[in-house]
Amino acid sequence: MKTEQLEKYLGRPDMTIVEAMRRIDENNKKILYIVDGERKLIGSLSDGDIRRWIIKTGEIGATVDRAMFQTPKYLYNDAADKADELLSIQTTIDSIPILTGDGVVTDIVFRDLHSAYPVRKKLRPSLAGVPVIIMAGGKGTRLYPYTKILPKPLIPVGNVPIVERIINSFREYGADRFYMILNYKKEMIKSYFSEFKIDYEMNYVDEPEPLGTAGGIRIIDEQFNSPVIVTNCDILIRADYVDILQFHRDMGNALTIVSSLKHTVIPYGVIHSKAEGLVASMEEKPHVSYLVNTGMYVIDAAHLSEIPKDRVYNMTDFIDQLVAADCKVGIYPVSEDSFLDMGEFEEMKRMEEKIYSNGVLNGN
């Protein structure tokens, strides 16, 4: 690997969690190897390490030396030819750095998906039988005039309607039980799905009038005995949905919000003021980072009955209600690049570019 390529996968211990997550998004390998000023290996930082750090501490401005894994596996140069074999028997890593005798990183070998060595994957549960509720009743006014002709769920991203991409993403994890809350142009959505054979259960739930981002859930005339996943119809989350559900269960949450890191540059010089109208300091185009609500949730079935019937009720109202009642509301953080939003034209364009750049042209 050339030096300029290698740099994409290397980070410094004093970089922030936000910077590291952005670098991981850019290299598309879900990991950075942390090195000192002489490029000697001192740790590794995966997207999972970052997620665990944020969940544990809530600190997104911390430096990576506090969150990194300090004893990553590695091979020395004289054993580099063993890298593929080692990766074939390791189920927890997808790459391994190659070091000189004094610990300097000279190369990184990534798992070859077409390797002759079988990859031993742990048997994992799927989302089979887990209800997935898609909130698809809104008018999508931010996408007007497109939504004057098509309902928002059927607006294509690439050559596939967004709601079909959402369903296909869940199908990858074994989901086979869907509920779609419908209102605006509902017959058009039903007609679209009636034109081809599906290999999963689809239940249409007609909303008599708009009931907000949570109210429509109470129309579902069914008792669930497992957590349900709820998602807006205009987003894609590129994450392990099984892991999200397992996290929700392990934490004992009443509701889990899938949240995304958002990094914004304020395009102005920001003034910090003090008393008597005086300037304390100036900050030119500062960077601001925070966690945002993506519009995907896991809700414990026992709490669904607390959503009121027959009135407008938003998910933010439900979350506030649960927090006020001292119920556990948690977050499952994903990177900024893992959250694709079709709610506005610019974001829709970014979603399309991201899907195409990953070579996914049909379905996901």
Residue frames as qw, qx, qy, qz and C-alpha x, y, z in Angstrom:
[[0.000, 0.888, 0.459, 0.000, 0.00, 0.00, 0.00],
 [0.394, 0.515, -0.030, 0.761, 1.37, 3.41, -0.97],
 [0.261, -0.144, -0.494, 0.817, 2.05, 5.95, 1.77],
 [0.275, -0.068, -0.056, -0.957, -0.74, 8.29, 0.64],
 [0.655, -0.251, -0.577, -0.418, -3.21, 5.38, 0.75],
 [0.550, -0.177, -0.699, 0.422, -1.94, 4.26, 4.14],
 [0.045, 0.068, -0.309, 0.948, -2.58, 7.71, 5.61],
 [0.512, -0.300, -0.351, -0.725, -6.34, 7.27, 5.07],
 [0.799, -0.336, -0.487, -0.107, -6.35, 4.59, 7.74],
 [0.566, -0.070, -0.464, 0.678, -4.07, 6.26, 10.28],
 [0.242, -0.870, -0.210, -0.375, -5.02, 8.71, 13.01],
 [0.281, 0.407, -0.515, 0.700, -3.32, 10.59, 15.81],
 [0.364, -0.375, -0.778, 0.349, -4.15, 10.18, 19.52],
 [0.051, -0.349, -0.312, 0.882, -5.01, 13.87, 19.93],
 [0.224, -0.171, -0.526, -0.802, -7.65, 13.95, 17.19],
 [0.484, -0.033, 0.423, -0.765, -11.24, 14.26, 18.41],
 [0.462, 0.223, 0.849, -0.125, -13.92, 11.60, 18.26],
 [0.504, 0.732, 0.223, -0.400, -15.74, 13.76, 15.71],
 [0.230, 0.720, -0.548, -0.358, -12.67, 13.99, 13.47],
 [0.233, -0.238, 0.940, 0.072, -12.06, 10.25, 13.77],
 [0.542, 0.419, 0.687, -0.243, -15.63, 9.37, 12.83],
 [0.468, 0.788, -0.060, -0.396, -15.39, 11.62, 9.78],
 [0.068, 0.599, -0.757, -0.251, -12.12, 9.95, 8.74],
 [0.391, 0.017, 0.917, -0.073, -13.67, 6.50, 9.19],
 [0.576, 0.631, 0.379, -0.356, -16.59, 7.56, 7.00],
 [0.344, 0.793, -0.350, -0.362, -14.15, 8.74, 4.34],
 [0.007, -0.467, 0.868, 0.170, -11.99, 5.60, 4.25],
 [0.799, 0.062, -0.240, -0.548, -15.06, 3.33, 4.21],
 [0.597, 0.176, -0.772, 0.131, -13.28, 0.60, 6.22],
 [0.674, -0.634, -0.261, -0.275, -14.81, 1.31, 9.66],
 [0.802, -0.464, -0.090, 0.366, -11.45, 1.66, 11.40],
 [0.237, 0.881, -0.319, 0.255, -8.47, 3.90, 12.07],
 [0.838, -0.158, -0.291, 0.434, -5.13, 2.73, 13.42],
 [0.223, -0.972, 0.034, -0.065, -3.79, 5.25, 15.92],
 [0.804, 0.179, -0.138, 0.549, -0.09, 6.06, 15.63],
 [0.395, -0.758, -0.073, 0.514, 2.34, 8.43, 17.33],
 [0.185, 0.891, -0.190, -0.368, 4.49, 11.07, 15.63],
 [0.107, -0.505, 0.795, 0.319, 6.88, 8.39, 14.35],
 [0.716, 0.141, -0.403, -0.552, 3.96, 6.35, 12.94],
 [0.143, 0.133, -0.951, 0.240, 4.35, 3.68, 15.61],
 [0.520, -0.408, -0.621, -0.422, 1.17, 1.78, 16.40],
 [0.037, -0.164, 0.645, -0.745, -0.40, 2.65, 19.75],
 [0.402, 0.270, 0.697, -0.528, -4.02, 1.59, 19.26],
 [0.003, 0.251, 0.754, 0.606, -7.02, 1.14, 16.99],
 [0.295, 0.301, 0.390, -0.818, -10.38, 2.86, 16.80],
 [0.061, 0.289, 0.861, 0.415, -13.37, 1.28, 15.09],
 [0.337, -0.387, -0.260, -0.818, -16.83, 2.69, 14.54],
 [0.703, -0.453, -0.543, -0.081, -17.95, 0.29, 17.29],
 [0.527, -0.183, -0.404, 0.725, -15.38, 1.74, 19.70],
 [0.026, -0.184, -0.030, -0.982, -16.72, 5.23, 18.98],
 [0.547, -0.435, -0.456, -0.551, -20.30, 4.09, 19.48],
 [0.697, -0.399, -0.544, 0.243, -19.48, 2.47, 22.82],
 [0.365, -0.044, -0.266, 0.891, -17.62, 5.61, 23.95],
 [0.225, -0.291, -0.167, -0.915, -20.52, 7.94, 23.09],
 [0.663, -0.445, -0.517, -0.309, -23.03, 5.63, 24.79],
 [0.679, -0.305, -0.491, 0.453, -20.86, 5.38, 27.90],
 [0.380, -0.300, -0.205, 0.851, -19.82, 9.02, 28.26],
 [0.227, 0.871, 0.426, -0.093, -21.84, 11.19, 25.87],
 [0.212, -0.765, 0.251, 0.553, -18.61, 13.03, 25.00],
 [0.768, 0.549, 0.272, 0.186, -18.14, 13.60, 21.27],
 [0.220, 0.934, -0.229, 0.164, -15.40, 16.20, 21.69],
 [0.722, -0.564, 0.385, 0.116, -13.02, 13.86, 23.54],
 [0.230, 0.667, -0.661, -0.256, -9.70, 12.78, 22.02],
 [0.873, 0.138, -0.388, -0.261, -9.38, 9.29, 20.59],
 [0.335, 0.357, -0.790, 0.370, -6.65, 8.20, 23.02],
 [0.394, -0.150, 0.596, -0.684, -9.42, 7.94, 25.62],
 [0.810, 0.197, 0.187, -0.520, -11.65, 5.73, 23.46],
 [0.572, 0.502, -0.611, -0.217, -9.22, 3.64, 21.40],
 [0.984, -0.178, 0.000, -0.014, -8.50, -0.06, 21.84],
 [0.150, -0.871, 0.466, 0.049, -4.95, -0.18, 23.15],
 [0.456, -0.355, 0.802, 0.148, -3.93, -3.74, 22.22],
 [0.758, 0.483, -0.072, -0.432, -4.84, -4.29, 18.56],
 [0.879, -0.014, 0.419, 0.228, -3.62, -7.38, 16.74],
 [0.300, 0.849, -0.344, -0.265, -0.72, -6.90, 14.29],
 [0.948, 0.083, 0.146, 0.271, 1.95, -8.76, 12.37],
 [0.303, -0.696, 0.372, 0.534, 5.58, -7.89, 11.76],
 [0.441, 0.652, -0.391, -0.477, 6.92, -7.53, 8.22],
 [0.086, 0.364, -0.916, -0.143, 8.54, -10.97, 8.21],
 [0.227, 0.234, 0.926, -0.188, 5.14, -12.59, 8.91],
 [0.355, 0.345, -0.021, -0.868, 3.07, -10.39, 6.57],
 [0.391, 0.108, -0.763, -0.504, 2.30, -13.35, 4.30],
 [0.149, -0.244, -0.927, 0.244, 0.26, -14.84, 7.17],
 [0.219, 0.110, 0.213, -0.946, -2.20, -11.91, 7.22],
 [0.588, -0.009, -0.434, -0.683, -4.89, -13.44, 5.00],
 [0.565, -0.119, -0.815, 0.051, -4.79, -16.70, 6.91],
 [0.147, -0.144, -0.626, 0.752, -5.06, -14.90, 10.24],
 [0.363, 0.083, 0.018, -0.928, -8.02, -12.83, 9.04],
 [0.577, -0.048, -0.665, -0.471, -9.76, -15.97, 7.82],
 [0.544, -0.265, -0.773, 0.194, -9.89, -17.41, 11.33],
 [0.110, -0.198, -0.436, 0.871, -10.56, -14.18, 13.21],
 [0.007, 0.648, 0.720, 0.249, -14.25, -13.29, 13.39],
 [0.237, -0.833, -0.345, 0.362, -13.81, -10.01, 15.25],
 [0.159, -0.672, 0.259, 0.675, -11.41, -8.12, 12.95],
 [0.715, 0.639, 0.285, 0.001, -11.45, -7.26, 9.25],
 [0.468, 0.800, -0.257, 0.275, -7.93, -5.83, 8.95],
 [0.810, -0.479, -0.003, 0.339, -4.49, -6.14, 10.42],
 [0.144, 0.948, -0.278, -0.050, -1.57, -3.68, 10.39],
 [0.904, 0.157, -0.120, 0.379, 1.92, -4.74, 9.37],
 [0.312, -0.937, 0.149, 0.044, 4.78, -3.33, 11.45],
 [0.498, 0.603, -0.540, 0.310, 8.52, -2.98, 11.33],
 [0.657, -0.113, -0.640, 0.381, 10.51, -4.43, 14.20],
 [0.188, -0.078, -0.429, 0.880, 10.26, -1.17, 16.13],
 [0.128, 0.543, 0.717, -0.418, 6.49, -0.85, 15.66],
 [0.173, 0.407, -0.191, -0.876, 6.15, 1.49, 12.68],
 [0.675, 0.450, 0.529, -0.249, 3.09, 0.80, 10.50],
 [0.132, -0.355, 0.628, 0.680, 4.17, 0.00, 6.93],
 [0.317, -0.083, -0.727, -0.604, 1.01, -1.59, 5.55],
 [0.538, 0.036, 0.549, -0.639, -2.54, -2.65, 6.42],
 [0.147, -0.024, -0.913, -0.379, -4.09, -5.85, 5.09],
 [0.576, 0.028, 0.215, -0.788, -7.88, -5.91, 4.83],
 [0.607, 0.087, 0.775, -0.154, -10.01, -9.02, 4.71],
 [0.191, 0.191, -0.687, -0.674, -10.33, -10.43, 1.21],
 [0.683, 0.112, 0.326, -0.644, -13.99, -11.23, 0.78],
 [0.858, 0.367, -0.240, -0.266, -13.08, -13.70, -1.96],
 [0.114, -0.602, 0.782, -0.113, -10.36, -15.44, 0.01],
 [0.635, 0.085, -0.747, -0.179, -9.96, -19.18, -0.33],
 [0.172, -0.020, -0.818, 0.549, -10.03, -19.41, 3.46],
 [0.306, -0.633, -0.650, -0.290, -13.55, -19.72, 4.87],
 [0.083, -0.406, 0.299, -0.860, -14.64, -16.84, 7.08],
 [0.318, -0.339, -0.857, 0.224, -16.10, -18.15, 10.30],
 [0.246, -0.415, -0.054, -0.875, -19.13, -16.06, 11.10],
 [0.134, 0.068, 0.796, -0.586, -20.95, -16.28, 14.38],
 [0.114, -0.509, -0.799, -0.300, -24.52, -17.44, 14.16],
 [0.039, 0.067, 0.265, -0.961, -26.62, -14.35, 14.81],
 [0.280, 0.558, 0.720, -0.303, -30.33, -13.80, 15.31],
 [0.147, 0.294, 0.486, 0.810, -32.26, -12.10, 12.54],
 [0.265, 0.078, 0.217, -0.936, -35.18, -9.68, 12.54],
 [0.336, -0.215, -0.820, -0.412, -37.61, -12.42, 11.48],
 [0.375, -0.589, -0.715, 0.038, -40.95, -11.78, 13.16],
 [0.261, -0.412, -0.285, 0.825, -39.90, -8.35, 14.50],
 [0.269, 0.833, 0.483, 0.009, -42.51, -5.74, 13.52],
 [0.349, -0.107, 0.178, 0.914, -41.13, -2.90, 11.39],
 [0.166, 0.815, 0.514, -0.208, -43.46, 0.11, 11.23],
 [0.378, 0.124, 0.301, 0.867, -42.92, 2.57, 8.39],
 [0.092, 0.700, 0.396, -0.587, -44.49, 6.00, 8.91],
 [0.296, 0.084, 0.608, 0.732, -45.53, 6.82, 5.35],
 [0.112, 0.731, 0.672, -0.042, -48.60, 9.04, 5.69],
 [0.158, -0.676, -0.060, 0.718, -47.10, 12.51, 5.37],
 [0.539, 0.809, 0.205, -0.115, -47.45, 14.85, 2.41],
 [0.723, -0.045, 0.239, 0.646, -43.73, 15.53, 2.04],
 [0.185, 0.958, 0.207, -0.070, -44.20, 19.27, 1.58],
 [0.327, -0.743, 0.385, 0.440, -40.43, 19.88, 1.66],
 [0.408, -0.094, 0.753, 0.507, -40.19, 17.93, -1.60],
 [0.453, 0.755, 0.421, -0.216, -42.93, 19.82, -3.41],
 [0.686, 0.196, -0.061, -0.698, -43.60, 19.82, -6.41],
 [0.258, 0.203, -0.936, -0.127, -42.42, 16.16, -6.65],
 [0.058, 0.183, 0.906, -0.378, -44.91, 15.16, -3.97],
 [0.497, 0.331, 0.107, -0.795, -47.76, 16.85, -5.79],
 [0.662, 0.315, -0.530, -0.426, -47.49, 13.99, -8.28],
 [0.700, 0.030, -0.705, 0.104, -46.06, 11.14, -6.20],
 [0.684, -0.720, -0.034, -0.112, -46.38, 10.32, -2.51],
 [0.115, -0.833, 0.537, -0.073, -43.07, 10.76, -0.74],
 [0.730, -0.296, 0.616, 0.006, -42.46, 7.01, -0.21],
 [0.810, 0.402, 0.401, 0.151, -42.52, 6.43, -3.99],
 [0.227, 0.931, -0.261, -0.116, -40.08, 9.17, -4.95],
 [0.948, 0.174, -0.112, 0.242, -37.15, 7.33, -6.53],
 [0.318, -0.817, 0.442, 0.191, -33.63, 7.51, -5.22],
 [0.180, -0.273, 0.849, 0.414, -31.64, 6.34, -8.20],
 [0.440, -0.010, -0.630, -0.640, -34.11, 4.02, -9.87],
 [0.423, -0.315, -0.843, 0.103, -35.80, 2.58, -6.76],
 [0.367, -0.757, -0.189, -0.506, -38.48, 4.25, -4.58],
 [0.022, -0.560, 0.594, -0.578, -37.15, 5.26, -1.18],
 [0.736, -0.297, 0.351, -0.496, -39.62, 3.07, 0.74],
 [0.967, 0.196, -0.158, -0.042, -38.58, 0.03, -1.28],
 [0.459, 0.541, -0.544, 0.449, -34.94, 0.75, -0.43],
 [0.382, -0.484, 0.504, -0.605, -35.89, 0.94, 3.25],
 [0.930, -0.076, 0.145, -0.330, -37.71, -2.39, 3.10],
 [0.852, 0.384, -0.323, 0.150, -34.81, -4.02, 1.25],
 [0.138, 0.604, -0.585, 0.523, -32.37, -2.76, 3.89],
 [0.619, -0.334, 0.487, -0.518, -34.43, -4.45, 6.61],
 [0.961, 0.173, -0.068, -0.206, -34.83, -7.59, 4.52],
 [0.516, 0.562, -0.591, 0.260, -31.03, -7.97, 4.56],
 [0.085, -0.347, 0.743, -0.566, -31.35, -8.60, 8.29],
 [0.120, -0.170, -0.978, 0.025, -34.23, -11.05, 7.97],
 [0.315, 0.256, 0.384, -0.829, -37.15, -8.68, 8.62],
 [0.053, -0.184, -0.867, -0.460, -40.34, -10.14, 7.20],
 [0.135, -0.681, -0.710, 0.118, -43.18, -8.34, 9.00],
 [0.182, 0.067, 0.064, 0.979, -43.92, -4.78, 7.90],
 [0.036, 0.766, 0.603, -0.220, -46.64, -2.26, 8.76],
 [0.269, 0.183, 0.226, 0.918, -46.99, 0.85, 6.61],
 [0.038, 0.656, 0.508, -0.556, -48.98, 3.77, 8.04],
 [0.262, 0.269, 0.549, 0.746, -50.65, 5.48, 5.07],
 [0.153, 0.694, 0.425, -0.560, -52.66, 8.62, 4.42],
 [0.269, 0.729, -0.200, -0.597, -51.61, 10.88, 1.53],
 [0.586, 0.488, -0.515, -0.392, -52.02, 9.16, -1.89],
 [0.553, -0.318, 0.743, -0.202, -52.29, 5.83, -0.09],
 [0.867, 0.339, 0.315, -0.186, -53.91, 3.99, -2.99],
 [0.534, 0.761, -0.368, -0.015, -50.97, 4.82, -5.22],
 [0.147, -0.587, 0.773, -0.189, -48.58, 3.23, -2.72],
 [0.725, -0.003, 0.637, -0.262, -50.73, 0.11, -2.39],
 [0.790, 0.583, 0.047, -0.182, -50.99, -0.14, -6.16],
 [0.270, 0.755, -0.597, 0.002, -47.22, 0.04, -6.57],
 [0.276, -0.391, 0.856, -0.196, -46.60, -2.90, -4.25],
 [0.782, 0.218, 0.474, -0.342, -49.47, -4.91, -5.77],
 [0.640, 0.673, -0.260, -0.265, -47.63, -5.00, -9.10],
 [0.488, 0.459, -0.735, 0.101, -44.94, -7.45, -8.00],
 [0.853, -0.328, -0.404, -0.032, -44.69, -10.49, -5.78],
 [0.105, -0.726, 0.501, -0.459, -43.22, -9.91, -2.35],
 [0.710, -0.022, -0.689, 0.143, -41.71, -12.52, -0.04],
 [0.168, -0.026, -0.610, 0.774, -42.63, -10.79, 3.21],
 [0.102, -0.681, -0.718, 0.100, -45.75, -9.77, 5.11],
 [0.096, 0.156, 0.044, 0.982, -46.98, -6.26, 4.36],
 [0.103, -0.659, -0.717, 0.204, -49.82, -4.76, 6.39],
 [0.099, 0.427, 0.180, 0.880, -51.32, -1.44, 5.30],
 [0.216, -0.559, -0.625, 0.500, -52.69, 0.75, 8.08],
 [0.128, 0.636, 0.375, 0.662, -54.94, 3.58, 6.85],
 [0.204, -0.280, -0.395, 0.851, -54.69, 6.80, 8.83],
 [0.159, 0.759, 0.630, 0.052, -58.12, 8.53, 8.61],
 [0.104, 0.976, -0.009, 0.191, -56.43, 11.91, 9.14],
 [0.507, 0.508, -0.484, 0.501, -52.82, 12.95, 9.82],
 [0.740, -0.643, -0.188, -0.064, -51.93, 11.90, 13.37],
 [0.213, -0.873, 0.436, -0.039, -48.29, 13.00, 13.60],
 [0.419, 0.545, -0.726, 0.005, -45.12, 10.97, 13.69],
 [0.014, -0.145, 0.934, -0.327, -46.33, 8.62, 16.42],
 [0.559, 0.102, 0.354, -0.743, -50.14, 8.82, 16.57],
 [0.724, 0.281, -0.410, -0.478, -50.67, 6.48, 13.63],
 [0.221, 0.262, -0.925, 0.161, -49.00, 3.61, 15.51],
 [0.347, 0.049, 0.712, -0.609, -52.08, 3.26, 17.75],
 [0.703, 0.280, -0.132, -0.641, -54.26, 2.49, 14.75],
 [0.416, 0.273, -0.861, -0.105, -52.52, -0.87, 14.36],
 [0.793, -0.293, 0.080, -0.528, -55.05, -3.35, 15.70],
 [0.867, 0.123, -0.463, 0.137, -52.59, -5.88, 17.03],
 [0.616, -0.755, 0.223, -0.038, -50.84, -6.74, 20.28],
 [0.595, 0.590, -0.506, 0.204, -47.08, -7.02, 19.90],
 [0.855, -0.516, 0.001, 0.052, -45.01, -9.20, 22.21],
 [0.744, -0.057, 0.080, 0.661, -41.59, -7.96, 21.11],
 [0.118, -0.616, 0.043, 0.778, -40.00, -4.54, 20.59],
 [0.584, 0.702, 0.393, 0.109, -41.03, -2.81, 17.38],
 [0.420, -0.180, 0.249, 0.854, -38.83, -0.83, 15.03],
 [0.273, 0.862, 0.386, -0.182, -40.31, 2.43, 13.77],
 [0.450, -0.165, 0.330, 0.813, -38.82, 4.39, 10.89],
 [0.326, 0.678, 0.033, -0.658, -39.73, 7.43, 8.86],
 [0.799, 0.418, 0.424, 0.083, -40.27, 6.72, 5.17],
 [0.444, 0.883, -0.078, 0.128, -37.69, 9.22, 3.91],
 [0.224, -0.792, 0.565, -0.047, -34.48, 8.03, 5.59],
 [0.911, 0.166, -0.370, 0.079, -31.95, 5.27, 5.18],
 [0.479, -0.748, 0.448, -0.104, -29.78, 4.14, 8.07],
 [0.750, 0.407, -0.516, 0.071, -26.70, 2.18, 7.05],
 [0.260, -0.518, 0.688, -0.437, -26.12, 0.20, 10.22],
 [0.279, -0.010, -0.960, 0.011, -26.54, -3.27, 11.68],
 [0.547, -0.386, -0.154, -0.727, -30.26, -3.40, 12.52],
 [0.817, -0.266, -0.510, 0.040, -29.87, -6.60, 14.53],
 [0.496, 0.019, -0.441, 0.748, -27.24, -4.89, 16.66],
 [0.198, -0.332, 0.046, -0.921, -29.54, -1.90, 17.21],
 [0.744, -0.374, -0.322, -0.451, -32.34, -4.17, 18.41],
 [0.789, -0.158, -0.500, 0.320, -29.98, -6.17, 20.65],
 [0.249, 0.209, -0.325, 0.888, -28.61, -2.96, 22.14],
 [0.459, -0.403, -0.094, -0.786, -32.16, -1.85, 22.95],
 [0.850, -0.324, -0.380, -0.168, -32.87, -5.13, 24.71],
 [0.691, 0.011, -0.463, 0.555, -29.56, -5.28, 26.56],
 [0.104, 0.249, -0.254, 0.929, -29.99, -1.76, 27.91],
 [0.089, -0.506, -0.805, 0.298, -33.58, -2.38, 29.00],
 [0.036, 0.098, -0.076, -0.992, -34.74, 0.78, 27.24],
 [0.429, 0.554, 0.571, -0.428, -38.35, 1.79, 26.88],
 [0.589, 0.795, 0.144, -0.013, -37.34, 3.54, 23.66],
 [0.607, -0.326, 0.339, 0.640, -34.09, 3.79, 21.75],
 [0.389, 0.878, 0.010, -0.278, -33.41, 6.64, 19.33],
 [0.778, 0.164, 0.251, 0.552, -31.03, 5.95, 16.47],
 [0.051, -0.951, -0.001, 0.304, -29.01, 9.14, 16.47],
 [0.760, 0.443, 0.091, 0.467, -26.46, 10.46, 14.03],
 [0.443, -0.496, 0.020, 0.746, -23.44, 12.64, 14.57],
 [0.385, 0.844, 0.298, 0.225, -23.88, 15.92, 12.71],
 [0.531, -0.340, 0.070, 0.773, -20.96, 18.18, 11.97],
 [0.265, 0.883, 0.351, 0.162, -21.69, 21.74, 10.88],
 [0.467, -0.041, -0.006, 0.883, -19.43, 24.64, 9.98],
 [0.052, 0.864, 0.377, -0.329, -20.97, 28.01, 10.83],
 [0.615, 0.446, 0.269, 0.592, -20.07, 30.11, 7.77],
 [0.027, -0.912, -0.033, -0.408, -19.51, 33.33, 9.73],
 [0.319, 0.294, -0.580, 0.690, -17.20, 34.78, 12.30],
 [0.546, -0.626, -0.549, -0.093, -18.89, 34.11, 15.64],
 [0.010, 0.610, -0.308, 0.730, -18.74, 36.80, 18.32],
 [0.580, -0.415, -0.641, 0.283, -18.45, 35.87, 21.99],
 [0.065, -0.717, -0.018, -0.694, -19.70, 38.82, 24.00],
 [0.417, -0.257, -0.656, 0.574, -19.55, 39.95, 27.61],
 [0.116, -0.771, -0.508, 0.366, -21.17, 42.59, 29.74],
 [0.009, -0.769, -0.003, 0.639, -21.73, 46.15, 28.52],
 [0.695, 0.696, 0.097, -0.153, -21.79, 45.10, 24.88],
 [0.057, -0.765, 0.608, 0.205, -18.08, 44.34, 24.73],
 [0.851, 0.332, -0.387, -0.124, -16.44, 41.63, 22.62],
 [0.736, -0.535, 0.414, 0.001, -14.77, 38.84, 24.60],
 [0.382, -0.314, 0.751, 0.436, -13.39, 37.04, 21.55],
 [0.649, 0.478, -0.206, -0.555, -14.01, 36.16, 17.92],
 [0.591, -0.123, 0.791, 0.105, -14.10, 32.71, 16.39],
 [0.361, 0.456, -0.447, -0.680, -13.85, 32.38, 12.62],
 [0.734, 0.152, -0.489, -0.446, -16.18, 29.78, 11.07],
 [0.348, -0.368, 0.791, -0.344, -16.31, 27.47, 14.09],
 [0.465, -0.004, -0.842, -0.272, -17.16, 23.77, 13.79],
 [0.560, -0.224, 0.421, -0.677, -20.15, 22.56, 15.78],
 [0.392, 0.056, -0.903, -0.169, -20.86, 18.87, 16.39],
 [0.523, -0.106, 0.478, -0.698, -23.95, 17.32, 17.96],
 [0.136, 0.122, 0.980, 0.084, -26.16, 14.24, 17.85],
 [0.458, 0.090, -0.135, -0.874, -29.43, 14.43, 15.90],
 [0.649, 0.165, 0.655, -0.352, -32.56, 12.30, 15.79],
 [0.057, -0.166, 0.779, 0.601, -32.58, 10.28, 12.55],
 [0.658, 0.095, -0.098, -0.741, -36.25, 9.28, 12.69],
 [0.724, 0.034, -0.680, -0.111, -35.62, 5.59, 13.46],
 [0.430, -0.484, 0.489, -0.584, -36.57, 4.10, 16.82],
 [0.465, -0.103, -0.879, 0.008, -36.94, 0.86, 18.72],
 [0.464, -0.392, 0.189, -0.772, -39.89, 0.87, 21.12],
 [0.050, -0.023, 0.956, -0.287, -40.65, -1.67, 23.82],
 [0.279, -0.368, -0.745, -0.482, -44.07, -3.19, 23.13],
 [0.318, -0.527, -0.693, 0.377, -45.24, -2.59, 26.71],
 [0.115, -0.461, -0.161, 0.865, -45.14, 1.18, 26.14],
 [0.044, 0.204, 0.620, 0.756, -47.05, 1.36, 22.86],
 [0.202, -0.672, -0.707, -0.091, -50.38, 1.62, 24.69],
 [0.287, -0.619, -0.262, 0.683, -49.17, 4.91, 26.20],
 [0.079, 0.016, 0.419, 0.904, -49.47, 6.58, 22.79],
 [0.388, 0.374, 0.469, -0.700, -52.89, 8.31, 22.87],
 [0.364, 0.374, 0.798, 0.302, -55.54, 7.33, 20.35],
 [0.200, 0.759, 0.575, 0.230, -57.31, 9.49, 17.80],
 [0.045, -0.985, -0.033, 0.164, -55.25, 12.66, 18.11],
 [0.558, 0.718, -0.294, 0.296, -52.14, 14.21, 16.65],
 [0.710, -0.655, 0.248, 0.072, -49.18, 12.96, 18.62],
 [0.526, 0.732, -0.427, 0.075, -45.55, 13.22, 17.60],
 [0.857, -0.003, -0.412, 0.309, -42.62, 11.02, 18.51],
 [0.237, 0.393, -0.389, 0.799, -41.05, 13.96, 20.36],
 [0.577, -0.458, 0.080, -0.671, -44.19, 14.12, 22.54],
 [0.947, -0.167, -0.261, -0.087, -43.86, 10.41, 23.26],
 [0.662, 0.228, -0.430, 0.570, -40.18, 10.70, 24.16],
 [0.092, -0.466, 0.301, -0.827, -40.87, 13.64, 26.49],
 [0.776, -0.373, -0.063, -0.504, -43.66, 11.63, 28.11],
 [0.922, -0.047, -0.346, 0.167, -41.39, 8.62, 28.70],
 [0.436, 0.332, -0.412, 0.728, -38.56, 10.76, 30.09],
 [0.347, -0.485, 0.175, -0.783, -40.98, 12.56, 32.43],
 [0.893, -0.300, -0.065, -0.329, -42.12, 9.16, 33.70],
 [0.362, -0.659, 0.659, -0.018, -38.48, 8.14, 34.40],
 [0.942, 0.226, 0.249, 0.007, -38.53, 5.48, 31.69],
 [0.522, -0.423, 0.479, 0.566, -35.21, 4.69, 30.05],
 [0.612, 0.781, 0.103, -0.069, -34.80, 6.46, 26.71],
 [0.635, -0.433, 0.408, 0.494, -31.45, 5.68, 25.13],
 [0.442, 0.781, -0.254, -0.362, -29.50, 6.51, 22.01],
 [0.841, 0.013, 0.428, 0.331, -27.74, 4.30, 19.50],
 [0.078, 0.825, -0.221, -0.514, -25.27, 6.56, 17.66],
 [0.796, 0.331, 0.373, 0.344, -24.27, 6.12, 14.02],
 [0.396, -0.244, 0.221, 0.857, -21.89, 8.19, 11.95],
 [0.291, 0.587, 0.030, -0.755, -23.00, 11.18, 9.89],
 [0.249, 0.346, -0.708, -0.563, -22.31, 9.22, 6.73],
 [0.003, 0.140, 0.990, -0.021, -24.56, 6.37, 7.88],
 [0.217, 0.602, 0.585, -0.498, -27.64, 8.61, 7.98],
 [0.115, 0.103, 0.567, 0.809, -29.15, 9.40, 4.60],
 [0.205, 0.543, 0.538, -0.611, -32.11, 11.77, 4.57],
 [0.234, 0.343, 0.658, 0.628, -34.40, 12.33, 1.61],
 [0.030, -0.733, -0.577, 0.358, -36.50, 15.01, 3.28],
 [0.117, 0.865, -0.040, -0.487, -35.00, 17.89, 1.31],
 [0.742, 0.665, -0.076, -0.040, -33.68, 18.28, -2.23],
 [0.180, 0.769, -0.597, 0.142, -30.02, 18.70, -1.28],
 [0.509, -0.355, 0.746, -0.242, -30.13, 15.77, 1.10],
 [0.876, 0.315, 0.310, -0.196, -31.90, 13.65, -1.53],
 [0.586, 0.739, -0.331, 0.024, -29.08, 14.41, -3.95],
 [0.112, -0.632, 0.733, -0.225, -26.51, 13.41, -1.32],
 [0.758, -0.076, 0.587, -0.276, -28.39, 10.18, -0.65],
 [0.842, 0.525, 0.051, -0.115, -28.41, 9.34, -4.35],
 [0.360, 0.763, -0.521, 0.129, -24.69, 10.07, -4.69],
 [0.375, -0.496, 0.732, -0.279, -23.89, 7.96, -1.64],
 [0.860, 0.120, 0.440, -0.228, -25.90, 5.00, -2.86],
 [0.768, 0.631, -0.104, 0.000, -24.28, 5.11, -6.29],
 [0.127, 0.772, -0.595, 0.181, -20.77, 5.60, -4.89],
 [0.505, -0.338, 0.759, -0.235, -21.18, 2.35, -2.97],
 [0.150, 0.178, -0.876, -0.422, -22.18, 0.51, -6.12],
 [0.230, 0.352, 0.854, -0.305, -25.75, -0.07, -5.00],
 [0.153, 0.052, -0.413, -0.896, -27.92, 0.63, -8.01],
 [0.573, -0.235, -0.552, -0.559, -30.93, -1.58, -7.43],
 [0.696, -0.393, -0.599, -0.060, -32.73, -2.20, -4.21],
 [0.612, -0.540, -0.359, 0.453, -30.63, -0.94, -1.30]]
